């Protein structure tokens, strides 16, 4: 493995693993209201195209790191979906029996 | 420009422009509390390394699209910084004269 392969793998590890801090933050906060789901949909499409590009060019770092990124993107999209019901948490007007006023 | 160049540029446009929905959402909501700043720091480092990799391999699609991504990442980091003071908006205990109890 030459210098270029190592450089490519390093570059790909950074861009792929960049999603990890977002995954960690989402798990901690149990919400991702400010996070755009479209970002991860578009990113995954891009990763899939990079894998195709890497395969055509027999470029191993591109293939490997985009596969990793794709996997992490799927994890983030599942988290965003799982925590979607927190979107309006804290308002609680409709179903909160402890709300200040009488609902009638 | 061959098929591979077009494929690479397309792949890179997807991964780079994936940040645009996040930028749009942040501008609309005027907050990005759930967004991890570390994601964009690590991503930018990766983009810089990809530009180096692309330059070494004379791979134009990699260079061009990572330059674009780097620019968009900087925009997102500026937005995250600009809207940082909204982190605790809505609690307002300390300075809210309309808070229920007497502060003394």
Backbone of each chain as ProteinMPNN parsed JSONL, in Angstrom:
{"seq_chain_A": "XXXXXXXXXXXXXXXXXXXXXXXXXXXXXXXXXXXXXXXXXXXXXXXXXXXXXXXXXXXXXXXXXXXXXXXXXXXXXXXXXXXXXXXXXXXXXXXXXXXXXXXX", "coords_chain_A": {"N_chain_A": [[0.843, -1.199, 0.0], [0.712, 2.091, -1.007], [1.781, 5.556, -0.452], [-0.24, 7.201, -1.45], [-2.537, 5.607, -1.265], [-2.767, 5.397, 1.488], [-3.129, 8.081, 2.152], [-5.575, 8.558, 0.851], [-7.257, 6.792, 2.23], [-7.091, 7.879, 4.773], [-8.194, 10.447, 4.311], [-10.77, 9.655, 3.556], [-11.573, 8.382, 5.886], [-11.842, 10.523, 7.607], [-13.921, 12.068, 6.348], [-15.97, 10.178, 6.328], [-16.231, 9.385, 9.05], [-17.047, 11.702, 10.145], [-19.685, 11.804, 10.605], [-20.085, 10.515, 12.957], [-19.789, 12.165, 15.402], [-22.223, 13.545, 15.147], [-24.098, 11.486, 15.328], [-23.562, 10.612, 17.944], [-24.239, 12.936, 19.395], [-26.955, 13.102, 18.803], [-27.949, 10.771, 20.006], [-27.412, 11.331, 22.675], [-28.968, 13.695, 23.149], [-31.419, 12.802, 22.468], [-32.962, 13.849, 20.46], [-33.314, 15.408, 17.239], [-34.125, 17.675, 16.004], [-33.183, 19.985, 14.729], [-31.642, 18.994, 12.785], [-31.185, 18.318, 9.37], [-32.931, 15.947, 7.547], [-32.795, 15.608, 4.864], [-30.215, 16.234, 4.216], [-28.827, 13.884, 4.848], [-30.032, 12.056, 3.182], [-29.36, 13.015, 0.608], [-26.6, 12.903, 0.893], [-26.177, 10.122, 1.186], [-26.966, 9.214, -1.338], [-24.953, 10.401, -2.828], [-22.72, 9.034, -1.709], [-23.236, 6.44, -2.626], [-22.941, 6.838, -5.392], [-20.23, 7.534, -5.422], [-19.119, 5.093, -4.674], [-19.668, 3.563, -6.914], [-18.153, 5.042, -8.765], [-15.59, 4.646, -7.651], [-15.385, 1.899, -7.951], [-15.343, 1.653, -10.722], [-12.925, 2.871, -11.25], [-11.246, 1.265, -9.921], [-10.494, 2.093, -7.371], [-9.584, 1.665, -4.317], [-9.517, 3.052, -1.695], [-11.595, 4.965, -2.053], [-13.862, 3.349, -2.472], [-13.989, 1.788, -0.052], [-14.169, 3.72, 2.051], [-16.46, 5.127, 1.4], [-18.362, 3.182, 1.598], [-18.345, 2.784, 4.346], [-19.206, 5.341, 5.145], [-21.777, 5.343, 4.061], [-23.037, 3.364, 5.598], [-22.946, 4.596, 8.148], [-24.508, 6.823, 7.632], [-26.994, 5.643, 7.264], [-27.482, 4.755, 9.865], [-27.732, 7.259, 11.135], [-30.006, 8.262, 9.846], [-31.935, 6.465, 10.72], [-31.921, 7.093, 13.451], [-32.827, 9.761, 13.368], [-35.387, 9.327, 12.419], [-36.408, 7.748, 14.478], [-36.463, 9.492, 16.642], [-38.306, 11.334, 15.868], [-40.796, 11.979, 16.961], [-40.361, 13.717, 18.964], [-40.501, 16.216, 18.078], [-42.428, 18.19, 18.736], [-42.255, 18.188, 21.429], [-42.762, 19.338, 24.731], [-44.566, 21.333, 24.249], [-47.191, 20.299, 24.493], [-49.947, 20.938, 24.75], [-52.331, 19.68, 23.927], [-52.615, 17.062, 25.02], [-51.812, 17.201, 27.61], [-52.495, 16.786, 30.86], [-51.789, 18.36, 32.915], [-51.722, 20.884, 32.017], [-52.017, 24.428, 32.163], [-54.592, 25.721, 31.728], [-58.18, 25.066, 31.496], [-59.219, 22.735, 29.103], [-61.558, 23.114, 27.813]], "CA_chain_A": [[0.0, 0.0, 0.0], [1.565, 3.266, -1.12], [1.43, 6.794, 0.247], [-1.521, 7.712, -1.947], [-3.61, 4.794, -0.687], [-2.896, 5.771, 2.896], [-3.721, 9.43, 2.148], [-6.982, 8.431, 0.475], [-7.987, 6.144, 3.324], [-7.148, 8.872, 5.849], [-9.178, 11.449, 3.895], [-12.084, 9.024, 3.604], [-11.943, 8.113, 7.28], [-12.312, 11.792, 8.169], [-15.239, 12.457, 5.823], [-16.965, 9.179, 6.75], [-16.445, 9.364, 10.498], [-17.581, 12.995, 10.579], [-21.086, 11.612, 11.011], [-20.099, 9.927, 14.303], [-20.171, 13.155, 16.423], [-23.654, 13.854, 15.015], [-24.812, 10.323, 15.873], [-23.38, 10.668, 19.4], [-25.026, 14.058, 19.916], [-28.382, 12.773, 18.673], [-28.267, 9.76, 21.021], [-27.383, 12.016, 23.973], [-30.076, 14.653, 23.279], [-32.644, 12.088, 22.109], [-33.705, 14.594, 19.451], [-32.503, 15.9, 16.13], [-35.067, 18.558, 15.306], [-32.5, 20.983, 13.901], [-30.851, 18.28, 11.781], [-31.938, 18.087, 8.135], [-32.916, 14.566, 7.058], [-32.439, 15.652, 3.437], [-28.755, 16.213, 4.143], [-28.347, 12.509, 4.875], [-30.555, 11.386, 1.987], [-28.513, 13.441, -0.509], [-25.259, 12.383, 1.171], [-26.173, 8.687, 0.896], [-26.983, 9.083, -2.796], [-23.591, 10.719, -3.24], [-21.841, 7.931, -1.327], [-23.494, 5.321, -3.542], [-22.314, 7.186, -6.674], [-18.772, 7.441, -5.233], [-18.763, 3.666, -4.665], [-19.697, 3.197, -8.33], [-16.977, 5.702, -9.345], [-14.412, 3.95, -7.138], [-15.341, 0.561, -8.553], [-14.945, 1.83, -12.13], [-11.518, 3.264, -11.274], [-10.532, 0.341, -9.025], [-9.904, 2.937, -6.335], [-9.983, 1.024, -3.069], [-9.881, 3.983, -0.615], [-12.899, 5.575, -2.323], [-14.902, 2.333, -2.241], [-14.069, 1.387, 1.359], [-14.609, 4.776, 2.96], [-17.839, 5.502, 1.096], [-19.201, 2.132, 2.172], [-18.435, 3.12, 5.769], [-20.053, 6.533, 5.262], [-23.153, 4.941, 3.756], [-23.522, 2.667, 6.79], [-23.155, 5.568, 9.222], [-25.654, 7.639, 7.233], [-28.213, 4.872, 7.531], [-27.667, 4.822, 11.319], [-28.223, 8.612, 11.468], [-31.377, 8.408, 9.353], [-32.776, 5.688, 11.629], [-32.027, 7.888, 14.681], [-33.681, 10.921, 13.072], [-36.751, 8.806, 12.323], [-36.801, 7.258, 15.793], [-36.702, 10.602, 17.569], [-39.128, 12.328, 15.195], [-41.969, 12.374, 17.742], [-39.979, 14.742, 19.931], [-40.546, 17.506, 17.373], [-43.23, 19.172, 19.445], [-42.174, 17.92, 22.862], [-42.648, 20.541, 25.534], [-45.753, 22.167, 24.079], [-48.084, 19.449, 25.275], [-51.259, 21.508, 25.037], [-53.494, 18.851, 23.637], [-52.772, 15.852, 25.823], [-51.173, 17.367, 28.908], [-53.511, 17.037, 31.883], [-51.298, 19.364, 33.842], [-51.657, 22.189, 31.354], [-52.583, 25.45, 33.047], [-56.001, 26.061, 31.578], [-59.169, 24.061, 31.146], [-59.177, 22.65, 27.651], [-62.862, 23.505, 27.261]], "C_chain_A": [[0.88, 1.251, 0.0], [1.039, 4.464, -0.338], [0.041, 7.289, -0.153], [-2.706, 6.94, -1.377], [-3.873, 5.205, 0.756], [-3.558, 7.151, 3.018], [-5.22, 9.366, 1.845], [-7.817, 7.814, 1.584], [-8.159, 7.116, 4.488], [-8.218, 9.926, 5.542], [-10.587, 10.881, 4.031], [-12.54, 8.728, 5.015], [-12.455, 9.387, 7.949], [-13.717, 12.12, 7.665], [-16.325, 11.462, 6.265], [-17.288, 9.322, 8.224], [-16.967, 10.693, 11.012], [-19.021, 12.856, 11.056], [-21.172, 11.103, 12.455], [-20.424, 10.965, 15.394], [-21.658, 13.521, 16.373], [-24.502, 12.723, 15.58], [-24.755, 10.36, 17.399], [-24.255, 11.759, 20.013], [-26.521, 13.751, 19.883], [-28.807, 11.761, 19.734], [-28.338, 10.422, 22.396], [-28.623, 12.891, 24.173], [-31.433, 14.003, 23.048], [-33.542, 12.931, 21.21], [-32.753, 15.147, 18.4], [-33.346, 16.843, 15.291], [-34.383, 19.509, 14.336], [-31.692, 20.337, 12.776], [-31.72, 18.012, 10.556], [-31.801, 16.646, 7.672], [-32.48, 14.534, 5.596], [-30.93, 15.655, 3.251], [-28.268, 14.774, 4.022], [-28.872, 11.679, 3.709], [-29.664, 11.715, 0.78], [-27.099, 12.875, -0.356], [-25.156, 10.895, 0.826], [-26.18, 8.425, -0.6], [-25.572, 9.345, -3.346], [-22.613, 9.602, -2.915], [-21.996, 6.749, -2.272], [-22.836, 5.583, -4.903], [-20.787, 7.119, -6.582], [-18.316, 5.986, -5.252], [-18.702, 3.146, -6.102], [-18.455, 3.746, -9.035], [-15.698, 4.965, -8.935], [-14.252, 2.572, -7.759], [-14.862, 0.645, -9.994], [-13.449, 2.149, -12.238], [-10.634, 2.325, -10.454], [-9.805, 1.107, -7.925], [-10.41, 2.483, -4.968], [-10.338, 2.007, -1.947], [-11.258, 4.599, -0.817], [-14.028, 4.592, -2.025], [-15.098, 2.086, -0.746], [-14.662, 2.487, 2.233], [-16.033, 5.234, 2.654], [-18.827, 4.445, 1.555], [-19.421, 2.414, 3.661], [-19.382, 4.309, 5.98], [-21.52, 6.185, 5.045], [-23.787, 4.257, 4.967], [-23.853, 3.634, 7.921], [-24.341, 6.486, 8.921], [-26.966, 6.945, 7.527], [-28.518, 4.91, 9.028], [-28.278, 6.175, 11.709], [-29.664, 8.803, 11.015], [-32.356, 7.633, 10.234], [-32.992, 6.474, 12.924], [-32.978, 9.074, 14.491], [-35.147, 10.491, 13.019], [-37.262, 8.407, 13.701], [-37.182, 8.394, 16.733], [-37.614, 11.666, 16.974], [-40.264, 12.839, 16.067], [-41.642, 13.424, 18.792], [-40.104, 16.139, 19.328], [-41.288, 18.571, 18.159], [-43.229, 18.967, 20.956], [-42.048, 19.231, 23.619], [-43.832, 21.474, 25.33], [-46.903, 21.506, 24.84], [-49.474, 20.001, 25.55], [-52.375, 20.483, 24.98], [-53.699, 17.713, 24.64], [-52.213, 15.99, 27.231], [-52.21, 17.74, 29.948], [-53.087, 18.109, 32.88], [-51.208, 20.75, 33.209], [-52.46, 23.19, 32.185], [-54.087, 25.634, 32.93], [-56.906, 24.87, 31.332], [-59.241, 23.98, 29.627], [-60.509, 23.041, 27.03], [-63.01, 25.003, 27.244]], "O_chain_A": [[1.695, 1.443, 0.903], [0.009, 4.399, 0.334], [-0.744, 7.733, 0.685], [-3.741, 7.52, -1.048], [-5.016, 5.343, 1.191], [-4.424, 7.366, 3.865], [-6.026, 10.031, 2.496], [-8.937, 8.25, 1.85], [-9.22, 7.178, 5.11], [-9.04, 10.256, 6.397], [-11.485, 11.54, 4.555], [-13.73, 8.805, 5.324], [-13.384, 9.343, 8.756], [-14.607, 12.418, 8.461], [-17.458, 11.856, 6.542], [-18.454, 9.374, 8.614], [-17.297, 10.809, 12.192], [-19.515, 13.688, 11.818], [-22.211, 11.242, 13.101], [-21.263, 10.682, 16.249], [-22.279, 13.774, 17.405], [-25.512, 12.972, 16.237], [-25.769, 10.165, 18.069], [-24.926, 11.538, 21.021], [-27.258, 14.091, 20.809], [-29.894, 11.873, 20.3], [-29.224, 10.109, 23.192], [-29.257, 12.843, 25.227], [-32.47, 14.574, 23.386], [-34.758, 12.743, 21.202], [-31.559, 15.328, 18.64], [-33.303, 16.828, 14.061], [-34.912, 19.811, 13.266], [-31.131, 21.027, 11.924], [-32.849, 17.539, 10.68], [-30.692, 16.171, 7.429], [-31.874, 13.563, 5.141], [-30.419, 15.143, 2.254], [-27.405, 14.473, 3.198], [-28.234, 10.712, 3.294], [-29.265, 10.825, 0.029], [-26.482, 12.43, -1.325], [-24.164, 10.459, 0.243], [-25.491, 7.526, -1.083], [-25.074, 8.616, -4.203], [-21.77, 9.254, -3.741], [-21.01, 6.13, -2.672], [-22.248, 4.68, -5.498], [-20.122, 6.704, -7.531], [-17.249, 5.676, -5.783], [-17.801, 2.388, -6.461], [-17.79, 3.04, -9.793], [-14.834, 4.695, -9.769], [-13.141, 2.132, -8.056], [-14.072, -0.186, -10.441], [-12.79, 1.749, -13.197], [-9.434, 2.553, -10.309], [-8.658, 0.81, -7.593], [-11.497, 2.855, -4.525], [-11.367, 1.825, -1.297], [-12.014, 4.743, 0.143], [-15.028, 4.953, -1.403], [-16.215, 2.163, -0.234], [-15.544, 2.232, 3.054], [-16.741, 5.684, 3.555], [-19.978, 4.749, 1.865], [-20.536, 2.298, 4.168], [-20.237, 4.292, 6.865], [-22.396, 6.674, 5.758], [-24.933, 4.538, 5.319], [-24.893, 3.519, 8.569], [-25.081, 6.879, 9.822], [-27.928, 7.567, 7.979], [-29.672, 5.076, 9.423], [-29.215, 6.237, 12.504], [-30.459, 9.431, 11.714], [-33.476, 8.088, 10.469], [-34.108, 6.523, 13.442], [-33.823, 9.351, 15.342], [-36.031, 11.195, 13.508], [-38.407, 8.69, 14.052], [-38.115, 8.267, 17.526], [-37.697, 12.775, 17.5], [-40.666, 13.996, 15.943], [-42.542, 13.96, 19.438], [-39.838, 17.134, 20.004], [-40.842, 19.715, 18.245], [-44.081, 19.496, 21.67], [-41.317, 20.13, 23.203], [-44.078, 22.334, 26.176], [-47.502, 22.112, 25.728], [-50.123, 19.568, 26.503], [-53.239, 20.422, 25.854], [-54.825, 17.439, 25.054], [-52.145, 15.008, 27.97], [-52.746, 18.848, 29.939], [-53.912, 18.686, 33.588], [-50.672, 21.679, 33.813], [-53.451, 22.837, 32.823], [-54.782, 25.696, 33.944], [-56.434, 23.784, 30.995], [-59.315, 25.0, 28.941], [-60.574, 23.277, 25.824], [-64.042, 25.517, 26.813]]}, "seq_chain_B": "XXXXXXXXXXXXXXXXXXXXXXXXXXXXXXXXXXXXXXXXXXXXXXXXXXXXXXXXXXXXXXXXXXXXXXXXXXXXXXXXXXXXXXXXXXXXXXXXXXXXXXXX", "coords_chain_B": {"N_chain_B": [[-14.243, 15.26, -21.807], [-14.837, 12.347, -20.073], [-17.051, 9.513, -19.369], [-16.459, 8.647, -16.768], [-15.43, 10.941, -15.536], [-17.701, 12.544, -15.521], [-19.379, 10.97, -13.92], [-17.935, 11.05, -11.525], [-17.994, 13.788, -10.94], [-20.741, 14.121, -10.63], [-21.219, 12.42, -8.416], [-19.667, 13.773, -6.524], [-20.973, 16.218, -6.483], [-23.357, 15.542, -5.269], [-22.493, 14.659, -2.659], [-21.218, 16.986, -1.789], [-23.19, 19.022, -2.012], [-25.001, 18.133, -0.206], [-24.891, 19.425, 2.147], [-26.301, 21.7, 1.795], [-29.213, 21.508, 2.286], [-29.085, 21.392, 5.079], [-27.965, 23.853, 5.726], [-29.981, 25.556, 4.76], [-32.126, 24.774, 6.441], [-31.114, 25.542, 8.92], [-30.938, 28.327, 8.625], [-33.638, 28.934, 8.36], [-34.756, 28.036, 10.847], [-33.262, 29.457, 12.587], [-31.636, 28.385, 14.505], [-29.405, 25.81, 15.641], [-29.103, 23.829, 17.486], [-29.19, 21.038, 17.805], [-27.387, 20.188, 16.033], [-24.205, 18.873, 15.403], [-21.215, 20.562, 15.837], [-18.74, 19.462, 15.609], [-19.001, 17.55, 13.676], [-18.805, 19.047, 11.315], [-16.313, 20.15, 11.542], [-14.619, 17.901, 11.488], [-15.39, 16.928, 9.008], [-14.536, 18.993, 7.285], [-11.77, 18.808, 7.615], [-11.398, 16.313, 6.458], [-12.264, 16.908, 3.812], [-10.211, 18.675, 3.042], [-8.046, 16.911, 3.042], [-8.891, 15.165, 1.014], [-8.721, 16.921, -1.165], [-5.977, 17.235, -1.348], [-5.318, 14.562, -1.92], [-6.676, 14.282, -4.383], [-5.257, 16.137, -5.883], [-2.714, 14.972, -5.959], [-3.296, 12.728, -7.464], [-4.136, 13.864, -9.742], [-6.895, 14.144, -10.062], [-9.57, 15.541, -11.159], [-12.475, 15.719, -10.615], [-12.556, 15.013, -7.872], [-11.011, 17.018, -6.659], [-12.414, 19.432, -7.361], [-15.064, 19.074, -6.33], [-14.614, 18.676, -3.632], [-13.534, 21.072, -2.903], [-15.771, 22.704, -3.2], [-17.406, 21.526, -1.223], [-15.92, 22.108, 1.052], [-16.139, 24.898, 1.152], [-18.935, 25.155, 1.594], [-19.116, 23.886, 4.063], [-17.765, 25.684, 5.675], [-19.545, 27.831, 5.596], [-21.697, 26.632, 6.997], [-20.524, 26.238, 9.513], [-20.103, 28.865, 10.304], [-22.769, 29.693, 10.525], [-23.663, 28.006, 12.597], [-22.108, 28.997, 14.673], [-23.007, 31.616, 14.739], [-25.658, 31.347, 15.582], [-25.394, 30.377, 18.101], [-26.106, 31.472, 20.581], [-28.703, 30.888, 20.992], [-28.976, 28.593, 22.35], [-30.009, 28.184, 24.982], [-32.445, 29.342, 24.793], [-35.767, 30.12, 25.705], [-35.877, 28.987, 28.219], [-35.321, 31.004, 30.141], [-35.446, 31.703, 32.908], [-33.83, 33.291, 34.544], [-33.73, 35.971, 33.652], [-36.258, 36.664, 32.997], [-38.898, 38.686, 33.394], [-41.474, 38.003, 33.504], [-41.656, 35.576, 34.664], [-43.08, 32.997, 36.691], [-42.657, 32.961, 39.603], [-41.469, 34.989, 42.404], [-38.251, 36.315, 42.142], [-36.742, 36.54, 44.368]], "CA_chain_B": [[-14.628, 14.718, -20.496], [-15.411, 11.012, -20.236], [-18.12, 9.057, -18.476], [-15.97, 8.572, -15.39], [-15.357, 12.296, -15.01], [-19.079, 12.989, -15.262], [-19.833, 10.202, -12.759], [-17.242, 11.579, -10.35], [-18.524, 15.127, -10.638], [-22.099, 13.911, -10.128], [-21.077, 11.89, -7.053], [-19.153, 14.842, -5.682], [-22.001, 17.257, -6.334], [-24.303, 15.046, -4.261], [-21.92, 14.69, -1.312], [-20.941, 18.382, -1.411], [-24.403, 19.829, -1.868], [-25.828, 17.583, 0.87], [-24.857, 20.372, 3.256], [-27.217, 22.813, 1.5], [-30.464, 21.424, 3.063], [-28.811, 21.712, 6.481], [-27.784, 25.31, 5.78], [-31.326, 26.132, 4.591], [-32.903, 24.509, 7.653], [-30.554, 26.347, 10.009], [-31.329, 29.723, 8.389], [-35.077, 29.019, 8.63], [-35.046, 27.858, 12.274], [-32.38, 30.361, 13.329], [-30.907, 27.657, 15.538], [-28.814, 24.545, 15.194], [-28.676, 23.224, 18.752], [-29.042, 19.585, 17.702], [-26.36, 19.903, 15.021], [-22.869, 18.773, 15.977], [-20.202, 21.368, 15.166], [-17.588, 18.584, 15.369], [-19.233, 16.905, 12.394], [-18.333, 19.9, 10.225], [-14.863, 20.31, 11.709], [-13.995, 16.666, 10.99], [-15.699, 16.866, 7.579], [-13.664, 19.944, 6.59], [-10.43, 18.212, 7.607], [-11.467, 15.273, 5.429], [-12.312, 17.56, 2.496], [-8.867, 19.19, 2.755], [-7.209, 15.751, 2.7], [-9.333, 14.702, -0.312], [-8.185, 17.853, -2.164], [-4.569, 16.836, -1.461], [-5.351, 13.267, -2.62], [-7.068, 14.542, -5.773], [-4.157, 16.838, -6.545], [-1.648, 13.984, -6.188], [-3.744, 11.799, -8.505], [-4.673, 14.689, -10.843], [-8.293, 13.727, -10.197], [-10.296, 16.803, -11.156], [-13.754, 15.692, -9.886], [-12.312, 14.98, -6.423], [-10.544, 18.349, -6.248], [-13.45, 20.456, -7.521], [-16.228, 18.896, -5.459], [-14.217, 18.847, -2.234], [-13.405, 22.514, -2.703], [-17.143, 23.166, -2.993], [-17.852, 21.041, 0.083], [-15.182, 22.859, 2.066], [-16.765, 26.219, 1.224], [-20.255, 25.021, 2.219], [-18.884, 23.566, 5.472], [-17.409, 26.929, 6.357], [-20.814, 28.555, 5.753], [-22.466, 25.984, 8.067], [-19.865, 26.487, 10.798], [-20.378, 30.269, 10.635], [-24.163, 29.725, 10.971], [-23.724, 27.356, 13.915], [-21.506, 29.941, 15.609], [-23.87, 32.806, 14.81], [-26.903, 31.046, 16.294], [-25.052, 29.641, 19.326], [-26.731, 32.05, 21.771], [-30.075, 30.388, 21.118], [-28.882, 27.281, 23.006], [-30.899, 28.061, 26.131], [-33.63, 30.168, 24.587], [-37.011, 29.465, 26.107], [-35.895, 28.706, 29.654], [-35.575, 32.383, 30.55], [-35.745, 31.88, 34.316], [-33.03, 34.289, 35.235], [-33.944, 37.358, 33.253], [-37.618, 36.828, 32.497], [-39.719, 39.355, 34.4], [-42.798, 37.395, 33.524], [-41.583, 34.24, 35.259], [-44.144, 32.84, 37.68], [-42.354, 33.263, 40.997], [-40.601, 36.1, 42.758], [-36.902, 35.771, 42.068], [-36.096, 36.591, 45.68]], "C_chain_B": [[-15.377, 13.392, -20.66], [-16.507, 10.713, -19.245], [-17.687, 9.088, -17.009], [-15.872, 9.957, -14.75], [-16.743, 12.806, -14.626], [-19.642, 12.287, -14.022], [-19.227, 10.758, -11.469], [-17.77, 12.941, -9.941], [-19.934, 15.024, -10.061], [-22.061, 13.424, -8.673], [-20.647, 12.994, -6.096], [-20.154, 15.956, -5.463], [-23.024, 16.835, -5.286], [-23.717, 15.168, -2.86], [-21.65, 16.126, -0.863], [-22.22, 19.135, -1.106], [-25.323, 19.287, -0.782], [-25.887, 18.553, 2.052], [-25.887, 21.493, 3.049], [-28.558, 22.699, 2.258], [-30.26, 21.769, 4.54], [-28.637, 23.218, 6.668], [-29.151, 26.001, 5.702], [-32.14, 25.977, 5.866], [-32.425, 25.389, 8.814], [-30.956, 27.809, 9.861], [-32.808, 29.916, 8.731], [-35.375, 28.988, 10.126], [-34.296, 28.841, 13.155], [-31.772, 29.68, 14.546], [-30.428, 26.322, 14.995], [-28.303, 23.784, 16.405], [-28.393, 21.728, 18.639], [-27.952, 19.187, 16.708], [-24.988, 19.9, 15.681], [-21.872, 19.591, 15.167], [-18.994, 20.498, 14.809], [-17.739, 17.843, 14.053], [-18.605, 17.729, 11.275], [-16.843, 20.195, 10.315], [-14.135, 19.095, 11.12], [-14.191, 16.557, 9.474], [-14.77, 17.787, 6.778], [-12.234, 19.422, 6.511], [-10.361, 17.137, 6.526], [-11.471, 15.856, 4.023], [-10.936, 18.068, 2.086], [-7.939, 18.041, 2.336], [-7.585, 15.187, 1.328], [-8.783, 15.599, -1.421], [-6.711, 17.524, -2.424], [-4.472, 15.527, -2.265], [-5.665, 13.473, -4.096], [-5.963, 15.226, -6.563], [-3.03, 15.869, -6.893], [-2.007, 13.037, -7.338], [-4.237, 12.527, -9.748], [-6.122, 14.318, -11.14], [-9.19, 14.962, -10.019], [-11.626, 16.758, -10.4], [-13.57, 15.729, -8.368], [-11.9, 16.359, -5.92], [-11.701, 19.353, -6.232], [-14.572, 20.304, -6.491], [-15.861, 19.02, -3.985], [-13.948, 20.307, -1.9], [-14.778, 23.115, -2.414], [-17.645, 22.786, -1.599], [-17.198, 21.831, 1.209], [-15.805, 24.241, 2.253], [-18.111, 26.162, 1.928], [-20.128, 24.694, 3.711], [-18.568, 24.812, 6.279], [-18.67, 27.763, 6.596], [-21.607, 27.973, 6.928], [-21.848, 26.242, 9.437], [-20.093, 27.925, 11.252], [-21.81, 30.388, 11.177], [-24.303, 29.14, 12.373], [-23.185, 28.304, 14.995], [-22.443, 31.134, 15.827], [-25.115, 32.554, 15.662], [-26.642, 30.336, 17.623], [-25.809, 30.147, 20.546], [-28.164, 31.594, 21.973], [-30.125, 29.085, 21.912], [-29.896, 27.134, 24.141], [-32.157, 28.91, 26.007], [-34.873, 29.413, 25.04], [-37.031, 29.082, 27.566], [-36.173, 30.021, 30.362], [-35.846, 32.611, 32.024], [-35.088, 33.13, 34.888], [-33.45, 35.726, 34.914], [-35.381, 37.624, 32.8], [-38.502, 37.434, 33.583], [-41.107, 38.756, 34.504], [-42.795, 35.995, 34.128], [-42.547, 34.178, 36.437], [-43.805, 33.319, 39.08], [-41.524, 34.519, 41.168], [-39.169, 35.568, 42.768], [-36.215, 35.805, 43.415], [-36.583, 35.452, 46.545]], "O_chain_B": [[-16.422, 13.334, -21.309], [-16.851, 11.536, -18.396], [-18.445, 9.498, -16.13], [-16.19, 10.129, -13.573], [-16.938, 13.409, -13.571], [-20.293, 12.91, -13.184], [-19.914, 10.915, -10.46], [-17.971, 13.217, -8.758], [-20.284, 15.743, -9.126], [-22.774, 13.942, -7.814], [-21.191, 13.131, -5.0], [-20.192, 16.568, -4.396], [-23.502, 17.66, -4.508], [-24.361, 15.716, -1.965], [-21.832, 16.452, 0.31], [-22.331, 19.803, -0.078], [-26.33, 19.92, -0.464], [-26.817, 18.507, 2.857], [-26.296, 22.152, 4.005], [-29.009, 23.695, 2.824], [-31.135, 22.357, 5.177], [-29.109, 23.786, 7.653], [-29.441, 26.913, 6.476], [-32.772, 26.929, 6.324], [-33.229, 25.909, 9.587], [-31.281, 28.465, 10.851], [-33.189, 30.929, 9.317], [-36.148, 29.806, 10.626], [-34.643, 29.038, 14.32], [-31.431, 30.35, 15.521], [-30.97, 25.784, 14.029], [-27.231, 23.178, 16.376], [-27.482, 21.208, 19.283], [-27.633, 18.008, 16.557], [-24.65, 20.817, 16.43], [-21.693, 19.36, 13.971], [-18.306, 20.762, 13.823], [-16.751, 17.537, 13.386], [-17.949, 17.181, 10.389], [-16.188, 20.457, 9.307], [-13.173, 19.233, 10.364], [-13.283, 16.15, 8.749], [-14.278, 17.403, 5.718], [-11.564, 19.565, 5.488], [-9.389, 17.061, 5.773], [-10.768, 15.363, 3.141], [-10.532, 17.918, 0.933], [-7.151, 18.176, 1.401], [-6.71, 14.777, 0.565], [-8.42, 15.112, -2.491], [-6.256, 17.533, -3.568], [-3.648, 15.405, -3.172], [-4.999, 12.904, -4.961], [-5.752, 14.944, -7.743], [-2.461, 15.932, -7.983], [-1.134, 12.601, -8.089], [-4.703, 11.898, -10.698], [-6.526, 14.193, -12.296], [-9.518, 15.364, -8.903], [-11.899, 17.663, -9.612], [-14.329, 16.392, -7.661], [-12.379, 16.817, -4.883], [-11.94, 20.031, -5.232], [-14.98, 21.278, -5.859], [-16.694, 19.421, -3.172], [-14.112, 20.731, -0.756], [-14.932, 23.93, -1.503], [-18.229, 23.605, -0.89], [-17.846, 22.178, 2.196], [-15.977, 24.7, 3.382], [-18.409, 27.014, 2.765], [-20.925, 25.161, 4.525], [-19.033, 24.981, 7.406], [-18.843, 28.335, 7.672], [-22.128, 28.718, 7.758], [-22.568, 26.443, 10.415], [-20.257, 28.181, 12.445], [-22.048, 31.09, 12.16], [-24.979, 29.711, 13.229], [-23.742, 28.394, 16.09], [-22.638, 31.592, 16.953], [-25.572, 33.444, 16.378], [-27.558, 29.76, 18.209], [-26.127, 29.371, 21.447], [-28.772, 31.879, 23.005], [-31.205, 28.533, 22.124], [-30.56, 26.104, 24.26], [-32.846, 29.164, 26.994], [-35.011, 28.216, 24.789], [-38.109, 28.867, 28.12], [-37.151, 30.139, 31.1], [-36.432, 33.635, 32.373], [-35.707, 33.911, 35.611], [-33.513, 36.579, 35.798], [-35.679, 38.698, 32.276], [-38.817, 36.776, 34.574], [-41.823, 38.981, 35.48], [-43.814, 35.305, 34.107], [-42.799, 35.185, 37.099], [-44.606, 34.028, 39.689], [-40.952, 35.045, 40.213], [-38.899, 34.506, 43.327], [-35.187, 35.151, 43.589], [-36.154, 35.321, 47.692]]}, "name": "protein", "num_of_chains": 2, "seq": "XXXXXXXXXXXXXXXXXXXXXXXXXXXXXXXXXXXXXXXXXXXXXXXXXXXXXXXXXXXXXXXXXXXXXXXXXXXXXXXXXXXXXXXXXXXXXXXXXXXXXXXXXXXXXXXXXXXXXXXXXXXXXXXXXXXXXXXXXXXXXXXXXXXXXXXXXXXXXXXXXXXXXXXXXXXXXXXXXXXXXXXXXXXXXXXXXXXXXXXXXXXXXXXX"}
